[in-house]
């Protein structure tokens, strides 16, 4: 049985491979978010996450663009993994 630490480690590995500093919140057993400041890398990250998540019982991925007057804009990936 795969545990939440394994899921999180795989996600961090994908982000680091794509030169993105991991900013992850949430519990991979339930729901987590990842901020992607380099919009051009979003597609690659999503493709790699799908490959990792296919190993599990089920998963959901959603993205949205977040912009604010006070911070840099970013793409937010929300995920839910059922281990």
BELFEN-V101185 format. One record per run of one state. SS is the DSSP state (~ for helix, > for strand, _ for the rest). FROM is the first residue (numbers start at 0). TO is the last residue. If there is no record, write none. Layout:
[[SS FROM TO] [SS FROM TO]]
//
This chain:
[[_ 0 2] [~ 3 16] [_ 17 22] [> 23 26] [_ 27 29] [> 30 35] [_ 36 37] [~ 38 52] [_ 53 56] [> 57 65] [_ 66 72] [> 73 81] [_ 82 82]]
//
